[in-house]
Amino acid sequence: MRFTVRVPATSANLGAGFDCLGLALDLCNEVTIDTDADPGVRWEGEGVRELPTDGSDMVSRAMERVATSARVELESVALHGVNRIPLERGLGSSSAAAVAGIVAAHVLLDPGASPDRDAIFAAASELEGHPDNAAAAVFGGLTIATGSRPPVRLDPHPDLRPVLLIPADERLPTELARRALTPQVPREDAVFNLQRSALAVVAFTQRPELLSEALEDRLHQDARLALVPEVRVVFDRLRSAGVPVCVSGAGPTLLSFASAGDDAANPLQELGNGWRRLEISVRSKGVEILR
C-alpha cells in the first residue's frame, strides 16, 4: 500500500484572535507512506538537514500515538516527507506534521475508511498543543477554535491575497515567544482585542477592506516583535503605509495582504535582503489523502 497525506501551512492568531483564529494557506507538506518499500524515514525540502530520521520526528511520533491509543502495533513502513513549510517561522509546521502522522496512522489501521476530521483535530491539538493551527490544517479555510467543541470553519473572501514575509535568518521557537507574554492584561486591552477579533471574522469572510484595522492587537504582537527587532522595523513600516499585516502565529514570519492595485512601488516589494516573499493563496481544503 502506498499513499500520500497532504497538509497545508497555517497562520494562527491573525492579529487579535490569539489562540483562536487560524487560516489555511496553499503551501503544503506531503508525507508518503509505503508499506512495500524498505522501512525508514527520509526528508527533502525545509529542515532536511535537521529533522531526525530515527523515528523521533513529529510525524512518526503522531503515528505511534494513534497506534498506542488503539492498542495495536503499526507495521514498519517507508516514510518520505516533502517539506515546503519553513520550520519555526510561525507557519504551523509542527501542527502539519502532527496532522499528517495522525491521518497516516488512521489509513494504515483502516485503509478503507475516511478518517474522522473531528477526531483528527482533537488528537492533533492534544499532541501538538496548538488548536488554532490544528483546526486550519485539518479543515482548511478560516477556522475558529474554541477549546470546548470542534472548530467552526468559514469560507474566506475570494479576494484575499496573502503575502508571506519570511525572514531568512530569524527563527522563533513557540515556547520562547510565549514566555515573552505577560500573564495579565488590562481590561481595556482585552476589550480592544475582542472588538478586533470580531471585526476580523467579518474582514476575512465579507469585507477585506477592513483588514488593516481588524489585524490590530494588544495582547501578543508587541512582545513577540521585541524579540526580533529587524522584523519589527518591517512590520512598523508596513503598518504606517496602510498595508494589512500581522505576526503569523508566534512569528517571526509576517502575514500581509496585497490589494488589487498594488504595483512595484508597494512597500511589500521593498523588503531588502534577508527576506523571502511568497504570494500565496488561501487554501479551502484541509488535510487530504492521495491514494
N, C-alpha and C positions, 0 to 999 in steps of 0.2 A: 504494500500500500504506500502511495506517495501523495502528499497533499501540501498545500501552502496556506499559511494563515497571514493575512494582510491586516495591519493595524495602523491607523493614522496618528500623526503627531497631534498634540492638543495644546491649546493655550488656556490656562486657568486664571481665575480671578477676574480678568477683563476689567481692570480698574477697581471699582468699589465692590465687586461681587466676590469678596475674599472667601476662599474655601467653598464657594457656591457655584459660580458660573464657569462654564467650560465651552470651548469652541473647537470642533474638529477641523483639521487642516489637511489639504491634499498633498501631504508629504508622508509617505508610508514606509514602515519597516515590513519586511517579509521573512517569515520563518518557514522553511521547507523541512518536512519530516518524511523520512524514507525508511520503511521497516525492512527493506530488502538490501540496503546498502550496508557497508561496514560501519558499525557504531562509532560515534564520535561527534564532536562539536567543532564547527568552524565558522568563521565570520568573514564578511567583507564589508567595506564601507566605513562608516563612522565607528570609531572605537576599536578598529580591527587589531591594533597593537596592545590594547589594554584589557579587553574583555577576556575572562577566563575561558579555557577550553576543557576544564576538568569536571564540568557538570555543576559548578558552583555559581553559574550565571543566573540571572533572574528568570529567564525563560525555563531553564531546567529545574530550578527550584519551584517554580509555579506548577510545572508538570508533576513533580514529586508530591507537592502539597495536595493536589487533586487525587492522586493515586492513594496517598495515605488516608485521606478522608473517606475514600471509597473502600478502604481496606483491601486493596489489590496491589499487585506489583506490575509496573509497566515493563514491557519488553524493551530491550536495548534498541535504540534507533540511531540513524544518522540525522543530525540537526545542522542545518545550514542557514545562517542568518544573514540577510542583506539589510544593513542598517543605513537609513537615509536621515534619521533624526539625530541631530548632534547631541552628545552627552552633556549633562549638567549645564544646559543652556536655558532651562525653563520651558521646554517643549514636550514634556511628558514622555521622555524616553523610557523611564522605569515603568510607568504605567503601561506603555505599549508592550514592553517585554512581559510584564505580568499577565496582561490580557492574552497575548499570543500563546504563552505557556499553558494557561488555563484552558483555552479553546483547543489547543493541540491535544492535551490530555483527554478532554471530553471526546474528541474524534477518535482517538486511539481506543478508548474504552467502549465506545458505542458508535461504530463507523456510520451507521445508517441514520442516526438521529440528528436533529437540528439542535444545537446547544441552546439552552435557555438563557437569554440575554440578561434577565434579572439576576439569575444565579451567577453568571459570569461577572457581572458588575459587583455583586456582593463579595465574591471571592477575591476579586482584584483589589477592591477597596480595603479589605481586611489585610491582605498580604502586603500591599504597597503603601497603604496609608493615605492616599490622596483621592477621595471620591470624586472631586471635581474633574480631575484628569481622567479617571477611570470611566466616568459617565460619558464624556465626549468620545473616548476611544471605543467604547462598546456600542453606543447608539448613534454617533455622528451628529452633525448639525450643531445647534446651540442647546446646551443642557443646563438644567438647574438641579443640583444635588442638595437634598435637604437633610440627609443623615438618618431619617426615620422611615423612608419609603423608597421605592425605586425612583430614579430621577425623572424629571419632566423633560421631554425633548420638544424643541420648537424648530421650525424651518427658518433659517436665516434669510434676510432680504437678498434677492439675487444680485443687487448692485454692489454688494460688499466687495472691496478689492484689497484684501490683506497684503501687507508687505512686511516680511520679517527682516529685522535688522539684527544680525548676529555678530557680536564682537569675536574676532578670530582668536584673540589671545586671552580672553576673560572667561573664567568658569566660576560658577557659584553653586556649591552644594546646597541642596534644600535645607539641610539641618542648620548650616551656618546662617542662611538667610532668615530662617525662622527664629533663631536665637537673637537676632537683631531687633525683633519686635518687642514693644513694651507690653507688659501683662495687662495693663489697664488703659482705657482711652476715655477722654472727656465725652460727656453725653452729647455735646454739640457735634463732635466728630462722628459719633455713631449715627446720629440723625442725618448728617451730611451724606454718609455712605449709604444709608437706607434710601435716601432720595435718589442718589445717583445710580444705585443698583436697580431700582425700579425703572428709572429712565433708560438704563442700558438695555433692558429687555425690549422696550419699545424701539430703541435705536437700532438694535441688531435685527429686529424682525419686520419693522414697518417704516422707520424714519431714520435712515443712515445719516442724514444731515445733523442729527443730534449727538453724534458720536463724540465730538470734542468735549462737550460738557459731560456726557454720560460716562466717560472714561476717567473722570477726576476721582481722586481717592485721598483719604486722610489716615488710613489705618496701617498701610504696609509699604507703599511705594517709596516714600522718602527714606525710610530706614534702610531699605534694600539698595536704593541707588547710592546711599552714602558709602556702601561697601565697594562700589565700582565708579569712582569719580569720573572716569572718561566717558562712561555710558551716561552719567548724569548730565554732562555737557551737551551731548546729542539730544537727550530727552528734553532738556530745557529749551534748546534751540527749536526743536520741532513744535513744542507747545506754544512758544512765542510766535511762531509762524502760523498758528492755527491748524496744524496737522493733528488729526486724532491719533493719539499714541498712548500706550500703557506698557507697563512691565509685563512680559509674558511669564506667567507663573511666578516662580521665585526669582527669575532673571538669570543671567544678565541680558538675554535677548529682549528687544523691544518689538512689540506688535503695533504696527501703524496701519493706517488705511489711506489709500490713494483715492482721489476723486477723478471723475471723467476728464476734467480739463487740465490735469497735470501735464507738464512738459519737462524738458530737460533742465529748466531753471528751478524746478521744485526742490525744496530742502531735502526731500527724500533721495535725491540724486547726488547730494553734496556731502557725503559721509567721510570722505578721505580714506587713507589707508587703514588697514586693520579691521575693516568691516565687510561682512558678506550680506548682500541684499538679495532677498528672494521674494519675487512677486508670486503669489500663490493663491489658490482658490480655497474657499470653504468646502469641506467635504461633507456631503449629505449622508454618506454611508459611514457606519462604524466598522467594526471588525468584520471581515468576511473570509470565507473558506473557499479556496480554489482547489477543486479536486481534479 
